[in-house]
Every structure is written in structure tokens, then in C-alpha cells.
Amino acid sequence: MLGETANIRCNGYPYFQIFIILDKLPYYKKDQTLSKWEEFSDHNVCKYVALSNDDTVKYHHTPNKTLIYVIHIPDNDNLGSVQEYMDYYNQLDFQIELSNHQYEQFGCSVILNDYEKFSDKVYHTILAL
């Protein structure tokens, strides 16, 4: 969404993103059977770390602020298909938690797992217009 972000920001509007992802993700084959489980790791985060260090005044492709929310839901490695996954989590009564994984240090334009800080930054950015 770098081009879309640049188009919005070049017209004088601030732009914010909220990215919510599970810390453990299932990948499925075309036949909808489980291929593998992948963890959202530092390797996946590195592009956001790079983006977070961009100068948002100079580079309009970078959102003013991005909130990355990495969440954890109860693990169940016995779910072999998309349907089993959907059925299991639709009937399960559980609490969504923040991931315990510690990620690389982000620059000032990305906020990790802190909605209050993100909303405060959004508020002050809009107030400054």
C-alpha cells in the first residue's frame, strides 16, 4: 500500500495503518488442507522495522503512524483443514491475548501492541493540522 499511502499523504492528509496479525498462522494448500504452520517472526517484521525508520516528512510512502498488533489465540496443531480450523475457533470461547514474542526495535513511526499510545499519536497528529 505504499503507492496509496503516498497519494493520500501528498495531498496533505495524514495516513495511519493498523495491522493485526496472529503470531502463529496456518498455511493451506489449494485443496484446503494444512500445508504448514508459520510463526510471525523477526524475519517477517524486518520490513516494518525498515519502514518505521523512514523520515515521514521526507518520504510520503510511509504512514504517519502504524500500529502493529501481534495477537495470540490458543494453539491447536491438530487442525488439518480450513474447515476444521474455522469450526474449532468459531465454537471455542477464548480470550485474544497479545503475543509474548519480543520483536526487533521499531523506529518512531511504528507502534507495537499499544493501542493507547497509537490513538494518542493519531489524535495529536490530527490536532496539529
Order of alpha helices (4+ residues) and beta strands (2+ residues): alpha-beta-beta-beta-alpha-beta-alpha-beta-beta-alpha
